[in-house]
Amino acid sequence: MAQLNITLAAADQIRRVLDERGSGLGLRVSVKPSGCSGYSYVLDFADSIADEDTSFEEHGARVFVAPEALEMLDGSEVDYVNEGLNRFFRFNNPNVKDECGCGESFTV
């Protein structure tokens, strides 16, 4: 069975954004071919649950993973970080073999 961990910081941000938005079940994560390394993460709101989605829940927040991304994300940690003026979700993904220099895409 696939595993995905959600840090407390990521869970807080997911809940905060959904509260501000006023609706939604959680964060939806998928991947798409992109960039110079191969794939990039795609984040969206999950307003409904698709039959093929895999759901992970920690700290009161849910992340839904599309089937095509499940193997690539297995064992990952979803975090939310503040670096200077930048705030973003970070994926600590043990399956990544290489990343492009700008950090926008990855290879598994």
C-alpha positions as CSV (number, residue, x, y, z in Angstrom):
1,M,0.0,0.0,0.0
2,A,1.3,3.5,-0.9
3,Q,2.3,5.9,1.8
4,L,2.2,9.7,1.8
5,N,3.0,11.8,4.9
6,I,1.6,15.3,5.5
7,T,3.5,17.5,7.9
8,L,1.7,19.6,10.5
9,A,2.7,22.8,8.5
10,A,1.2,21.4,5.3
11,A,-2.0,20.3,7.1
12,D,-2.4,23.7,8.6
13,Q,-2.0,25.4,5.2
14,I,-4.4,23.0,3.5
15,R,-7.0,23.7,6.2
16,R,-6.4,27.4,6.1
17,V,-6.8,27.7,2.4
18,L,-10.0,25.5,2.3
19,D,-11.4,27.6,5.2
20,E,-10.7,30.8,3.2
21,R,-12.1,29.3,0.1
22,G,-15.2,28.1,1.9
23,S,-15.4,24.7,0.3
24,G,-13.3,21.7,-0.7
25,L,-12.3,18.3,0.7
26,G,-8.5,18.7,0.6
27,L,-5.6,19.1,-1.8
28,R,-5.4,17.1,-5.0
29,V,-1.9,16.1,-6.3
30,S,-1.0,14.8,-9.7
31,V,2.0,15.0,-12.0
32,K,2.4,16.0,-15.6
33,P,5.2,15.8,-18.1
34,S,7.0,19.1,-17.9
35,G,10.3,21.0,-17.7
36,C,13.8,19.8,-18.5
37,S,13.8,16.9,-16.1
38,G,10.6,15.1,-16.9
39,Y,7.7,15.7,-14.5
40,S,6.2,18.5,-12.3
41,Y,3.7,18.4,-9.5
42,V,0.2,19.7,-10.2
43,L,-1.8,21.0,-7.2
44,D,-5.5,21.7,-7.1
45,F,-8.4,21.7,-4.8
46,A,-10.3,18.5,-4.3
47,D,-14.0,19.3,-4.5
48,S,-15.0,15.7,-5.0
49,I,-13.5,12.3,-4.7
50,A,-12.9,10.3,-7.8
51,D,-13.2,6.5,-7.6
52,E,-9.6,6.1,-8.7
53,D,-8.1,8.6,-6.2
54,T,-6.1,7.5,-3.2
55,S,-6.7,9.5,-0.1
56,F,-4.2,10.3,2.7
57,E,-5.1,12.1,6.0
58,E,-3.0,13.5,8.8
59,H,-3.4,16.3,11.2
60,G,-7.0,16.9,10.0
61,A,-6.1,17.5,6.4
62,R,-6.6,15.3,3.4
63,V,-4.5,14.9,0.2
64,F,-5.9,13.1,-2.8
65,V,-3.4,11.5,-5.2
66,A,-4.3,10.8,-8.8
67,P,-3.6,7.2,-9.9
68,E,-0.9,8.2,-12.4
69,A,1.1,9.9,-9.7
70,L,0.7,7.3,-6.9
71,E,3.8,5.3,-7.7
72,M,5.9,8.4,-8.2
73,L,4.8,9.9,-4.9
74,D,4.9,6.7,-2.8
75,G,6.9,7.4,0.4
76,S,6.8,11.2,0.0
77,E,6.3,13.8,2.6
78,V,4.2,16.9,1.8
79,D,5.5,19.9,3.6
80,Y,4.7,23.7,3.6
81,V,7.7,25.9,3.9
82,N,8.6,29.6,4.3
83,E,11.9,30.6,2.6
84,G,12.3,34.3,2.8
85,L,9.4,35.9,1.0
86,N,8.4,32.6,-0.7
87,R,5.9,30.1,0.8
88,F,5.1,26.9,-1.0
89,F,4.3,23.2,-0.7
90,R,7.5,21.1,-0.9
91,F,7.5,17.4,-1.7
92,N,10.3,15.5,0.0
93,N,10.1,12.6,-2.5
94,P,12.5,9.6,-2.1
95,N,11.8,8.5,-5.6
96,V,13.3,11.5,-7.3
97,K,16.5,10.6,-9.1
98,D,17.3,14.1,-10.5
99,E,15.8,17.6,-10.5
100,C,16.3,20.5,-12.9
101,G,18.4,23.5,-11.7
102,C,15.4,25.7,-11.0
103,G,13.6,22.9,-9.0
104,E,10.4,23.0,-11.2
105,S,10.7,19.5,-12.6
106,F,12.0,16.1,-11.6
107,T,12.9,12.6,-12.8
108,V,11.9,9.3,-11.2
